[in-house]
Amino acid sequence: MNVADSERLSRALEKLGYNETNSVDDADLIVLNTCVVRQSAEDKALGRLNSLKQLKANNPNLIIALMGCLVGIKGNPALEKRYPWVDAFAAPSDPEAILRAIQEKHTAIFAPLSNVSDDDITGLLREEFGIHAGSLHAVSENLPIVLGCSHACAYCIIPSKRGKERSRDPKRIVEEAKTMVARGAKEIVLLGQIVDRYGLDRNDGVHLAELLKMVNDIDGLERIRFLTSHPNYFTMDMIKAVATLPKVMPHIELPIQAGDDGVLKAMRRGYTNAQYREIIARIRDLMPNVSIGTDIIVGFPGESEAAFEETYKLLADLKLDVAHLARYSPRPGTYSERLLVDDISAEEKMRRFRRLETLQKQVVGDINQRFLGQAVPVLFEGRAKGKWRGRSPHNRLVFVESNEHLLGQVRDVHIDWAGPWSLLGTLA
Ligand code: SAH
């Protein structure tokens, strides 16, 4: 979501006449977009922010803006007091404060604001900021469809930072998707904190399965992905949509967070281990080879050794394609931070993390062997270390050596080598 916000802001700024620089030392405007989902992310953001202060001394015209969850939807007066040299504090998905700072500080240097009509500036300030502007584009584009979140999982700070759930207008989403495709996008990734709740807060009857159909109809678009889903909302309609819509890729992100029912209850996730297994079974019933990703938090308050073993057993049994692992981090103001004791030591969290990591590496290494010798269609997104880099339908990273220009193409690749984190192949 932050990447999507940053991309959209880049376009809005480009429209205003800014050009990208390769170095912060050359910049007249620096926007630090921030995440606070775990303490480590917050520390990193503040560390980076502190490192920017000295640049102000060298360049008095420099605008430094802080954006995202460190600021939050309600603003952050304490932060503003602590960082008086920061020119703008912008909420997640909302660049208004940055554009105001530009109007105030850069008008003398940057003519563009006088070239841009008031209407355009207003447009840039709107919810879909920058989406129709600029020339930056990518083969795979992120498209937010649900902003905010109203779920209030016990550990999670996101709802308080991004505000309540707001599904965006399906007509606007389709229009934006078409703009992205016209600009060269081949893949669109629909984003939401709980993306499968799309439309439930609206009354036009368009839910995620219907929206996927609408996006699937866009000519020139090759692939659709969506993340992240919550098990409680992943209905039979959704399973059928993934199974039948040709452009929707066979990969589902469905976080479980923990395997133990007591921990799940304390996390306020709203399902049990058995119910999660049931949903996975239902999905695999219709799509035996579909790729499934999950998120896990180890060391949630009160997670006993036996409770952790439930998570281990679940991953060992289900053999999911991806597990995004995190160690529990108490976040200010959340239910678990206020009412539960962070009683699992850092060493123990690390030990549990490593055990799952080792297990998962084995599981995915084994699963990936099934691609060996096969031809899989790969969408090429760019280059890395002298090779072309792309993604298979199952969202595996695939590297290929070729002198052809493959960017934006979907080509069959013969898989010659399969490791846990990537595949290597040759053009078929
Ligand atoms: N909204 C999505 C994902 C949001 S954040 C969802 O509900 O699935 C991405 C992941 O960060 C979460 O799935 C969770 O595993 C992890 N996470 C969130 N809060 C955390 C915390 N306080 N400590 C550790 N990990 C956390």
Boltz pocket constraint, residues with backbone or C-beta under 6 A from the ligand:
constraints:
  - pocket:
      binder: B
      contacts: [[A, 37], [A, 38], [A, 155], [A, 156], [A, 157], [A, 158], [A, 192], [A, 193], [A, 194], [A, 228], [A, 229], [A, 255], [A, 257], [A, 295], [A, 296], [A, 297], [A, 324], [A, 326], [A, 327], [A, 328], [A, 329], [A, 330], [A, 331]]
      max_distance: 6.0
